[in-house]
Amino acid sequence: MTEGNVRIFTGDGHGKTPAALGEALYAAATGKQVVVIQFLKANEISGNEFFARLEPEIKFFRFEKSSCDYEDLSEKERAEENKNIRNGVNFAKKVLSTGGCDLLILDEILGLLDMGIISVADLKELLSVKSEETQVILTGIQLQDEVVSLADSISKIVSV
């Protein structure tokens, strides 16, 4: 695992999150501390007993309260979830600024950009507090041109 870089797993294919979680397992197996923050996942993984057993090496967080897909929420529910999601982004910033882990995975954070929940400027600000030693992995289907310059490497996963 290259230290201190920003990696992106993107594309319309399935496997971005599993690729990121594979990196988490590899990092934990080599003694690294990992934090995974999931966005827009509708309780797919968080709360799962298996993932709880991976602590303290790998810690999973999800700040959204709804168990429904974000797209299925009413406008009022989305507004509430947007606050929760921003709390998750702020938590990620705190983790990065305090050196709270060796690897931070921001699962589906690129989807937050697509939905206008956060801006590219917000993402840049988040990554600006990262220490040189901390690795960050961002995942999401769409990759905005402005985000490309933030990454040290990009892996595109496509359906064939």
C-alpha positions as CSV (number, residue, x, y, z in Angstrom):
1,M,0.0,0.0,0.0
2,T,1.5,3.3,-1.0
3,E,1.5,5.7,1.9
4,G,-0.1,9.1,1.9
5,N,-1.9,9.1,-1.5
6,V,-5.4,9.6,-2.7
7,R,-6.9,6.8,-4.7
8,I,-10.2,6.7,-6.5
9,F,-12.3,3.7,-7.5
10,T,-14.9,4.8,-10.0
11,G,-17.0,3.6,-12.9
12,D,-20.3,2.0,-13.7
13,G,-19.2,-1.6,-12.9
14,H,-19.7,-3.5,-9.7
15,G,-16.8,-3.9,-7.3
16,K,-15.7,-0.4,-6.2
17,T,-16.7,-0.9,-2.6
18,P,-15.3,-4.5,-2.5
19,A,-12.0,-3.2,-3.9
20,A,-11.8,-0.5,-1.3
21,L,-12.7,-3.1,1.5
22,G,-10.0,-5.4,0.1
23,E,-7.6,-2.5,0.6
24,A,-8.9,-2.1,4.2
25,L,-8.3,-5.8,4.9
26,Y,-4.8,-5.7,3.5
27,A,-4.0,-2.5,5.5
28,A,-5.4,-4.0,8.8
29,A,-3.4,-7.2,8.2
30,T,-0.3,-5.2,8.0
31,G,-1.0,-3.4,11.3
32,K,-2.7,-0.3,10.0
33,Q,-5.7,1.4,11.4
34,V,-8.6,1.8,9.0
35,V,-11.8,3.9,9.1
36,V,-14.6,3.4,6.6
37,I,-17.3,6.0,6.2
38,Q,-20.2,5.0,4.0
39,F,-22.5,7.4,2.3
40,L,-25.7,6.6,0.3
41,K,-25.6,2.9,1.2
42,A,-29.0,2.4,3.0
43,N,-27.6,0.2,5.8
44,E,-26.0,-2.3,3.3
45,I,-23.0,-2.9,5.5
46,S,-23.0,-0.8,8.7
47,G,-24.5,-2.6,11.7
48,N,-23.5,-5.9,10.2
49,E,-22.2,-8.2,13.0
50,F,-19.3,-9.5,10.8
51,F,-17.9,-6.0,10.3
52,A,-18.2,-5.3,14.0
53,R,-15.8,-8.2,14.6
54,L,-13.2,-6.4,12.5
55,E,-12.8,-3.7,15.1
56,P,-10.6,-2.1,16.4
57,E,-8.5,-2.4,13.2
58,I,-11.3,-1.5,10.8
59,K,-14.0,0.8,12.0
60,F,-17.2,1.4,10.0
61,F,-19.4,4.5,10.2
62,R,-22.6,5.5,8.6
63,F,-24.2,8.8,9.6
64,E,-27.4,8.6,7.6
65,K,-30.4,7.6,9.8
66,S,-32.7,6.3,7.1
67,S,-32.7,2.6,6.0
68,C,-34.2,3.6,2.7
69,D,-32.2,4.6,-0.5
70,Y,-31.6,8.3,-0.6
71,E,-33.4,8.6,-3.9
72,D,-36.6,7.2,-2.3
73,L,-36.7,9.8,0.4
74,S,-39.1,12.8,0.5
75,E,-37.7,16.3,0.1
76,K,-38.0,16.8,3.9
77,E,-36.3,13.5,4.6
78,R,-33.5,14.3,2.2
79,A,-32.9,17.7,3.9
80,E,-32.5,15.9,7.2
81,E,-30.2,13.2,5.7
82,N,-28.1,16.0,4.1
83,K,-27.4,17.3,7.6
84,N,-26.5,13.8,8.7
85,I,-24.3,13.3,5.6
86,R,-22.5,16.6,6.2
87,N,-21.9,15.4,9.8
88,G,-20.2,12.3,8.3
89,V,-18.0,14.5,6.1
90,N,-17.1,16.7,9.1
91,F,-16.2,13.5,11.0
92,A,-14.0,12.4,8.1
93,K,-12.2,15.8,8.3
94,K,-11.7,15.3,12.0
95,V,-10.3,11.8,11.4
96,L,-7.9,13.2,8.8
97,S,-6.8,16.3,10.8
98,T,-6.1,14.3,13.9
99,G,-4.3,11.4,12.2
100,G,-7.0,9.1,13.4
101,C,-6.2,6.3,11.0
102,D,-3.7,5.1,8.4
103,L,-6.4,4.5,5.7
104,L,-9.6,6.4,5.4
105,I,-12.2,5.0,2.9
106,L,-14.9,7.4,1.9
107,D,-17.3,5.0,0.2
108,E,-19.7,6.7,-2.3
109,I,-18.4,10.2,-1.5
110,L,-18.3,10.9,-5.3
111,G,-22.1,10.3,-5.3
112,L,-22.4,13.2,-2.8
113,L,-20.8,15.5,-5.4
114,D,-23.3,14.2,-8.1
115,M,-26.2,15.0,-5.9
116,G,-25.0,18.4,-4.9
117,I,-24.8,17.5,-1.2
118,I,-21.2,18.6,-1.1
119,S,-19.1,20.5,-3.6
120,V,-15.7,19.8,-5.1
121,A,-14.4,22.7,-2.9
122,D,-15.7,20.8,0.1
123,L,-13.9,17.7,-1.0
124,K,-10.7,19.7,-1.6
125,E,-11.0,21.2,1.8
126,L,-11.5,17.8,3.4
127,L,-8.4,16.4,1.7
128,S,-6.3,19.4,2.5
129,V,-6.1,18.4,6.2
130,K,-4.7,15.0,5.3
131,S,-1.3,14.2,6.6
132,E,1.3,12.8,4.2
133,E,1.2,9.4,5.9
134,T,-2.6,8.9,5.6
135,Q,-4.0,7.1,2.6
136,V,-7.5,8.0,1.4
137,I,-9.7,6.0,-1.0
138,L,-12.7,7.6,-2.6
139,T,-15.4,5.6,-4.4
140,G,-18.4,6.5,-6.6
141,I,-19.8,5.9,-10.0
142,Q,-19.3,9.3,-11.6
143,L,-15.9,11.1,-11.6
144,Q,-16.1,14.9,-12.2
145,D,-13.2,16.4,-14.1
146,E,-12.3,18.7,-11.2
147,V,-11.8,15.7,-8.9
148,V,-9.3,13.9,-11.2
149,S,-6.5,16.4,-10.1
150,L,-7.0,15.4,-6.5
151,A,-6.1,11.8,-7.1
152,D,-2.7,10.1,-7.2
153,S,-4.3,7.1,-8.9
154,I,-7.7,6.3,-10.4
155,S,-9.1,2.8,-11.1
156,K,-12.1,2.6,-13.4
157,I,-14.3,-0.4,-13.0
158,V,-16.6,-0.9,-15.9
159,S,-19.2,-3.5,-16.8
160,V,-18.3,-5.5,-19.9
